[in-house]
């Protein structure tokens, strides 16, 4: 089991099997983390509302939508940047008013680009 450390600034660091996860609050988001190249956030919004926000955020973020795979619990989006980097966005229903968003930009992840896309999603909510 991992060790959880919390600082006065509200940032948490989870140490688990040599993997470090930094998590901090992003305005309007619940838990936010960047782990193994993937930006992960929990939003206190209904699943369908978050899916629609992602659908709007993709073109607003200058991304080309390649594929959208929806179902009742998970919707997966694949898009490309102008530099042809693959962008994967997954929205998962966790409860009536809680959805998880995962964003990976490129093969190894791009924290700044992921955060920019996430902020656009938040703007659409």
SULHU-V718551 format. One record per backbone hydrogen bond with DSSP energy under -0.5 kcal/mol. NH is the residue of the N-H (numbers start at 1). CO is the residue of the C=O. E is the energy in kcal/mol with one decimal. If there is no record, write none. Layout:
NH,CO,E ; NH,CO,E
This chain:
3,15,-2.4 ; 5,3,-0.5 ; 5,13,-2.4 ; 7,11,-2.1 ; 10,7,-1.6 ; 12,23,-2.5 ; 13,5,-2.5 ; 14,21,-1.8 ; 15,3,-2.6 ; 15,13,-0.6 ; 16,14,-0.6 ; 16,19,-1.8 ; 19,16,-2.1 ; 21,14,-1.4 ; 21,19,-0.5 ; 22,34,-0.6 ; 23,12,-2.2 ; 24,32,-0.8 ; 29,26,-3.2 ; 30,42,-3.2 ; 33,40,-2.9 ; 34,22,-1.1 ; 35,38,-2.6 ; 38,35,-2.0 ; 39,103,-3.1 ; 40,33,-3.5 ; 41,101,-2.6 ; 42,31,-2.0 ; 43,99,-3.3 ; 44,28,-0.5 ; 45,43,-1.5 ; 50,46,-1.9 ; 51,47,-2.5 ; 52,48,-2.2 ; 53,49,-1.8 ; 54,50,-2.2 ; 55,51,-2.3 ; 56,52,-1.7 ; 57,53,-2.1 ; 58,54,-2.0 ; 59,55,-0.7 ; 60,56,-1.4 ; 61,57,-1.8 ; 62,59,-1.7 ; 63,58,-2.2 ; 64,80,-2.6 ; 65,63,-0.6 ; 66,78,-3.1 ; 67,78,-2.1 ; 69,76,-3.2 ; 70,68,-0.6 ; 75,91,-2.5 ; 76,69,-2.2 ; 77,89,-3.3 ; 78,67,-2.8 ; 79,87,-2.7 ; 80,64,-1.7 ; 81,85,-2.0 ; 84,81,-1.9 ; 87,79,-2.8 ; 88,104,-2.8 ; 89,77,-2.2 ; 90,102,-2.6 ; 91,75,-2.6 ; 92,100,-2.7 ; 93,73,-3.1 ; 94,98,-2.7 ; 95,98,-1.8 ; 98,95,-1.2 ; 99,43,-2.4 ; 100,92,-2.7 ; 101,41,-3.2 ; 102,90,-2.5 ; 103,39,-2.7 ; 104,88,-2.5 ; 106,86,-3.6 ; 106,104,-0.5 ; 109,105,-0.6 ; 114,110,-2.7 ; 115,111,-2.4 ; 116,112,-2.1 ; 117,113,-2.2 ; 118,114,-2.6 ; 119,115,-2.6 ; 120,116,-1.6 ; 121,117,-2.1 ; 122,118,-2.6 ; 123,119,-2.0 ; 124,120,-1.3 ; 124,121,-0.6 ; 125,122,-1.2
